[in-house]
Amino acid sequence: FRCGIPVVVMGETGCGKTRLIRFMCALQAQKTGCRNMLLMKVHGGITRKDVIRKVKSAEKRAERNKGKGVQTVLFFDEANTTDAVGLIKEIMCDGRVNGQRIEGLGTDLHVIAAC
């Protein structure tokens, strides 16, 4: 996260990508007990509206966690399986949703994808 570049975890099905991200988030939040990971299980039925809704939810969660000194992670699992992959690219690389800047991205909110 420190470098500010997109993070994409790649590996075979069942190799532990999601478990790794859950573990890293749990390590960070263990003293506060707050929920700092939002998981979106992406599949062919996911629409742009679903992705936008999840980003808005992550922005709200990051704002709540900000005062606790915990960073929030939005994790797109199997990000390459939806037609909305272009929107996920815009979120991860440009820090925007439909051209609007994502609040807290890079400081309080971080986005990770797995393929």
N, C-alpha and C positions, 0 to 999 in steps of 0.2 A: 504494500500500500504506500510505502514511503516514496516510491519513485513516481507514483501517479500514472502508471501505465495499466492498461486492461489486464486482468488476470483470467486466463482460461485454463482449466484443468482438463487434461485429456487422458484417456485410458480406456481399457476394455470394460465392458459391462461387468459389474460386480467386483471391480478391483478396489473399491473403497474411496472413490472420489468424494461422495457425499459424506461419508463417515469422517473423512479427514477434515472437511470444512466444518462439520458439526463439532468435532473435537476442538478445533482451533477457536471457534466461537465460544464454546463452553469454558475453555481455559481463560479467555479474556473476561468473561462475565461471572466467573465462579464466586468472587467476593461480594458481588452486588446482588446476585440472584435474578437479575433482569433478563428478559428475553431479547437477545441481540441478533438473532438470525431469522430471516424470512426466506422460506424455501418456496420456489415456484417449480413444480414438476411440469416441465414443458412437454407437450405432445402435439400431434397434428391438429387437434381440436382447439388449441389455444388461439385466441384472437388478439388483435392489437388492443382492444378494449380491456381484455383480461390483463395484459402486460401493463398497461397504463394504470389500471386499478391497483395492481401490486406495487408499482413504483410509488404511487400516492400513499399507500399504506406504509411503505418503507420510510418515506419522508417523515411521516407522523411519528413512527417508532423511533427514528433517529433523533428527532427533536426531544422526545421523552427521555431517551437514554443519554442525551448530551450532558445533562446535569449530573449524571452518575459517573461520568468519565469513561463511558463504554462506547466503543464504535459499533455501529450497526452494519450488518452484512445482508445484502439481497443476493440470493444465490439462485441462478437460473440453471436447473438441472436438465440435461439433454437439450440445451439451447438450440441446437441445429435441427430439431425435428418439427419446427413450426414454420408457417408462411410468414410469421411476424419476426423472422430472424433479422430483417433489416432494421426494425425498431430496436431490437436488442443491441445491434451494432451501434445505433445512434445513442442509446443509453450509455453503453460501455465506453465508446471511443470519443463521442462528442459531448457527453454529459448533459444531454437534452432529451426531451420527450416532445415530439411534434414541434421542435424549434424552441421550446421553453426550457430554460435552465432548471436542472434538478437541485433543489435546496439541500445544502449540506454535503453534496457529493464531493468526495475527496478528503473531507475533514471528519464529518460525523457518520457519513454513509458511504459504504463501499459496495461495488457490484462485482460478483464473480460468476463465471459461467463454466459449465462442464459440457463436454462433448463426448 
